[in-house]
Amino acid sequence: MTLWRTLRLPALSLPPLALLAMASWLGRYVRPSADEWCFIPKVRDHGITGLIGTFYFTDNGRLGNGLLVGLYAQFPVAGHQWFAPVSGVIMLALLWTVTAQLLRAAAVEAPPGTALLAASTMTALFLFATPNTYKTFYWPAASVSHTLAPVLACAAVIPLLRARGSRGRYLALATVLAAGVFMGTLSEETSVVALVTLSGLVLSAHHIVVPRLRRFVRAWSLTAMAGIGIGTLLLVTSLGFRTRRTRYDADRTSMLAPDSLMNSLRGYVRILETVLTTWQYLGAIAVGVLIGLLVRGRADRHGVFLPYRPLLLTALGALTVLVSGYLCTVITYPVFGARVVTTERTWNDYLLPYIFVLTAAGAFAGRAVRRRCRRTGVTVSASAAAALCTAAVLALFVPMHGLGEDMRARAANWDQQDRYLREEAEHGATVAPYKPLPVSKMLEPFSNGGRKVWPAGCVADYYHLEKITHAVDLPGR
């Protein structure tokens, strides 16, 4: 019985970890598409610094984004294959560390494996409960901007939670300033979410942290906001930022215009309908309930948080998610228009805080059950929560398997076409046929019966050709 109590939470972590391992294994079937067709030749010919320059002066102004993209684009196909497993491990490790530090800061005694269970479940739901897992997890260009970015922003809180003494506090301030500048040049949407969250922390610190730490927490939050402001200023004053707005005709429509605000609200309501009806997110509440049922306060330590005020904290968290989500929709609407409803990758910036809020709400509910129910009620609640948590994760295996089959088929066709195009280029050809190989609504060089779209020139450049033409059948067969 003692052994089971020790291993029960690590055992519950196996399904989300197995799902992450399966998804990482399928990463070997990822092949370049959409933006990557342009990134790889740029890095090949001009290095990472060349890509950063292109981003800043031509594409979008995102310096930090250009750096991360360059790191994987310098290893053409291999970089795309390894991006998912490497980023998945990084995100799991960071969320695991953040969760463990939060439990430590709360001065609670948690059973072994609590932080791992919470982090693995949150990671699985964040990456795979989305309507388009490919663009969330496997498409590096989108993941860098909207999936990895919010996790990196979350990780900036680790030095704050570990700060001990003046040296630790100075380190936390320096770290969050640098992280803020980087985040401002990495992702506009994550920056918006961070600014809303930090503003809420500054205004409500007296409801959350003990008096002796409020001043430092507010100083830390303001420092982070200053860093994001500096990074955002670097971005919006760049030639690339202005070029991108012109390219999408975003400069003709003010995001603050009444029509734009109202259309953004309509789109956001439709997004919320999709998110709130995705039942797998109940797994976050379930894992939170388990935490609330199983953790115990420690009399020998003083936490940094005030006594629980569950309704207030849950309301603050929900308000933060709702406001930041709407603002993210507002700033993306001038670029995507009505397509903000179907551009699922841009939701991820506020979906991670959403999952955190659900987990926290579950923990508050679990704590209430533990305090008010007898042992039998606690046992039944824990069993039900464990079952729901497991069911939510297991339900994600089926769509993952289907996506894996699509990726496997595309990889086989992509490799065959890749060999053909390389052979044509080696034999001196300047023009060669190309068959579009889309997966999960990814953009290919031709669409709508052969209409040429922008990656076509980059594909030709990738293979050292002058031009590619639309092919109905796979070349080389």
N, C-alpha and C positions, 0 to 999 in steps of 0.2 A: 504494500500500500504506500509506504514511504517513497519507494522508487517511482511508482506511478505518479504521485503528487509532484515529484521532481521533473518527470518527463512529459507530463500531460500538455503543457503549453508548447514546448518544442515539437511535440507530435502534431499539434494543431497547426504548427507553422509549415509542416511538410507540403500540404496542398498548394499554398501560394508560392512556396519555394520551387516546387515541381513545375508549376505553371511558368514561373520566370525562367527556369532552366530549359523547358520545352521551347519557349519563345526565343530564348537566346540561341538555342541549337538551330532554329529555323532561320536565324540571321544569316546563315551561310548561303541562303537563296536570294539575298538582296543583291540587286544590280542597279547601277546608276540610272536615273531618270530625271525628268523635269530640270530643276536648277543645276543638278550635279553635272549634267552634260556640259555646262558652261564653267563650273568651278574647276573641274579637273584639268582642262587644257590651260586655264589661267595659271594654276599652281605649277603645272608641268613646265610652262614656258617662262614664268616670272617668279616662281616661289611663293611662299606664304605672304611675304611682304607685298608682293604684287597684287595678290588677291585682296589684302587689307586695303591697299590703295584704291583698287577698283570699287570696293564696297563704299569707301569714304567719298570718292570723287564722282562715282558714276551710278552705283546701284541703289544704296539705301542709307548710307552714312553710318552703318553699324560697325564700328571698329572691333569691339569685342566679339561680335558675331563672325566677322571675317577671320579673326584669329582661330576660333574654335573650328570653323568650317575648313580652314586651311590645314589644320592638324590631321583631319581624316582624309581630306581630298588629295594630300600628297602621296597617299597609298591607294591609287585609283579604285580598283574593285575590292581589294582586301580591306581598305579603309571602310567601305560601306558594309562589308560583311561583318567586320568586328565592331562596328559602332554600337549596334544594339546590345550585344552581350557586355561590352565594356561599360557603356552608359547605364545599363540595367544594374550592374554590380555597384557602380558608383552611387546611383540613386538609392539603392537598398542600404548601402553602408551609411550614407549621410542621414537618411531617415531613421535608421536604427540608432545612430549616435544621438540625433536630436531627441528621439523618444526617451532614450536612456538618461540623457541629461535633464530632461523635463521631469522625469520621475525622481531623479536625485534632488533636483531643486525643490520639488514638492515635499521632500523629507518623508517619503513613504517607503515601506518595505514591500517589494514586489517579488513574487515567486520567480524562480529561474525561467528565462525564456519569454518574460512578459514583453520586453522591448522588441525582441525579435519577432514575436507574433504580431504585434501592432504594426511594426515597420513593414514586414513582408506582406501583410494583408493590405495595408494602405498602398504599397507599391503595386501590387497586383491589380487592385481596383483602379488606381490612377492610370495605369498603362493599358489595361485590357478591357475595362468596362465602357470605354469610349466607343462611339459609333464607328470610328475609323481607326483601328489599331495600327494599321500600316503607317498612316501619316503621323500618328502619335509616337510610335516606338521605332519603326523601321526606316522612316524617311529622315535621314540625318539633318537635312536643311530645316525641316519643321521642328524636329526634336530639340535642336540647339536653341531655337528661338522660343519654343512654347512648352517643351516638356522638361528638358534638363534645366532650363533657366529658373523656373520657380523652385526647383529642388535646391539649386545652388543658392538662391536667395534665402531659402529656409536655413541652409547650413550656416549662414552668416551669424545666426543666433548662438552657435556653439561656443565661441569665445566669451560671449556675454554670460552664458550659463555657467561657464567654468572659471569666470574671473574671480581671483582671490587676491586681495590687497591692491595697492595702487598700481603696481606693475601689470597685474592682470587686467585691470580696468583700462589702462592706457593701451594695452595690446588689443583689447576688445574694441576700443574706439578707433584705433588705426586700421584694424581689420575691416570694420564695417564701413569706414570711409572709402577704403580701396574697393571693397565689394560693391558699394553703391555706385561709384564711378564706372566700374566695369559693367554693372547691371544696366546702367543708363545707356550704355553703348551696345548692349546685347539684345534687349527686348523691351520695346515700349510698353507692351501689355503687362509683363511681369513688373516693370517699374511702377505702373499705375497701381497694381495690386499691392505692392510693397508700400507705396506712399499712403494709400488708404489705411492699410493695417498699422503703419507706424503712427499716422495721425490719430487713429483710435487709441493706440497705446499711450500716446502723450496725454490725450484728454481724459483717459479713464485709468491711468496708472494708480490713482488713489483707491480704486475699486479692486485692483489686482495684486499689487506687490506691497510688501511691508514698508512702513514709513522710512526706515533707514536706507532703502534702496531706490526710492522713488526718484530722487534727484538724478541719480546716475542713470536709471533706466530712461528717463526723459532725455538726458544729455546724449545717451547712446542712440535713441530714436531720432533726435534732431540731427545728429552727425550722419546717420544713415541717409536721412532725407536730403541733407546737403550734398552728400556724395552722389546720390541719384540725380539731383538737380544739375550738378556739374557734368555728369555723363550725358544727361539728356540735352544739355546746352551744346555739348560737342556734337551730338547727333543732329539736332534740328538746324544747326548753323552750317551743316556740311552741304556740299554741292550734290552729293548722292541723295540726301533726303529730299531736296527740292526737285531733283530729276525724277525720283520715284513718284512724288505727288503729281508731277506734270504727266508722267507716263500713264497714270491711272485716272487722270482728270480730277484728282482729288483737290487740286488747287482752285477749282471752280466752285466747289461746294464747301461751305464752312461747316465743320462738325457741330458748331453751336447754333446753327440756323434752326428755327423751330421745326421745319419739316424734317431735317436730319435727326434732330433729337427725338421726334415722335416716331419716325421710321426705325430708329435704333431701338426704341422702347418696344415696338411691336416685334422686331426681330428677337430681342432679348427675352420677351415673354415666350416665344416659340422655342427658344433654346432651353428655357427653364422647364417647359413642358416635357421636353425630351429628357433632361437631366433628372427631374423629379420623378419621372415614371420609369427610370432604369432601376429595377428592383435590386440589382446586385450591390448597389451602394448601401443597402441595409447591412451588408457585411461589415461596414465600418462602424455602424451603431452597435452591432453584435460584439465586435472585438472590444469596443469601448465598455460595454456592459461587463464583459469578463474582467477587464482591468478594474472597474469599480467594485466588482464583487470580491476580487482576490487580493487587492493591495491593502495594506494596513499602515496607519500612521506610526511614526517613530517618536517616542517621547524623548529620546536622547539627542535629537537633532531639531534644529529650527529651520523651517522652510522659508523660501523667499516669497511665497504667495500668502495672501490673506486667507482666512477661513472661507470655505467654499460658499459661493453665492450662485448656485447653478442657473437659476432663471436669468439673472442679469448677465452672467458670462455667456450663456448660450445665445441670448438676444444680441449681445454685442458682436459675437462671432458671426451670427446669421446676417446681421446688418452689414458687417464688413464685406462678407461674400456678395451680398446683393448689390451693394453700392459699387464695389470694384468690378463686378461682372458687367454691370450696366455701363460703367465708364469705359471698360475695354471694348464693349460693343460700339460705343459712341466714337472712339478713335479709329476703329477699323471700318466703320460703315462708309466713310468717304472713299475708301479703297475698294472694298468688296461689294458695297451696295446691298441688295437683297440677299446676296450670297453669304452674308455673315451667318445665316441660319444653317447653311450647309458646309461652311468652312470650319469643320469641327476642331481642327488643330488649334485654332485661336481660343478655344474654350479652356484649354488645359491650364492656362495661367491662373485662373480662379477656381478650377476644379480641385486642385491640391488643397487650398484652404477650405474648400467645401468638405473634403474628406476629413480634414483635421477637425472641423467643427462637428461633423457627425460623430467622430470618435470621441470627442470630448463630451458631447451630449449623452452618448451611451455610457461613458464613465460616470457621469453625474447620476444617471438613472440607476446604474448598477450599485453605486454607493447608497442611494436611497433604499433600494431593495435590501441590501445587506443590513442596514440599520433598523429597518422596520419589520423584516420578516424573520421567521424562525429558520433553523438550520435546513429543514426540508425545503422551504421556499427558496432559499439561496441555492441549494443543490439543483432544484428543478430549473431555476432561472439560468444557472451556469450551463446546464446541459442544453437548454433551448438555445442559448446564445452561441454555444460551440457548434451546434448543428446548423444554425443559420449562417454563421461565419463560413463554415466548410461548404455548405450548399452554394453560397454566393460565389465562392471561388471555383468550385467544380463546374458550375454552369458556364464558366468562361472557357473551358477546355474545348468545347464543341466548336464555337466560332473560330478559335485559334487553330484548330485542326483544318477547318475549311480554308482559312487564309493561308495556312502552310501549303496546302495543295495548289492553290493559285500561284503562290510564290515559286513553288518547285517547277510548275509548268512554264512560268515566265523565264526562270533561270535557264532552263534547258533551251528554250527558243532563243533567248538573249545570247547565250554562249555560241550557239550555232551561227547566228547572224553576225556576231562579233568576229568569229573566225573568217567568215566570208568577206566582210568589209575590210578586214586587215589584209587578207590575201589580194583583194582588188587594189588596195592602195599600194601594196608592194609591187604589183605588176604594172604600176604606172597609171591606173585609172584615176580620173579626176571627178567623175560622177558615178554614183552607185545607188541602187534601189535600197529602200529601208521600209520594213513593215513595222507599224506601231505595235508596241507590246505593253498595253496598259495593265495596271493592277490597282485595285482599290481607288479608282477615280484619279490615278496619277496622270499628269500631263505628259503626252508624248509629242514628237515633232509634227505629226499629222493627226487631224481629227475630222469628224463630220464628213467622212467619205473622201478624205485626202486633202482637206484644207490645210495649208502650211501654217504652222504656228512657230513661235519664236525659238524653241530649242533646236530647230532644224539646222540653223547655221552652226550652233555649238556642236551638234553631232558630227557634222562634216569636219569641223576643226579637230574634234577628238580623234578622228580617223585619218587626218591629214588629206582630206578631200576638199574639192572646191564646192561641191553641192551634193545633196542627196535628194532622191525622188521617191515619191510614194509608191509602195509595193503592196499589192493585195495578198500575195502569197509570200511565204518566208523564203528569202533568197538563199540559194545554196542547196536546196533540196533536189 
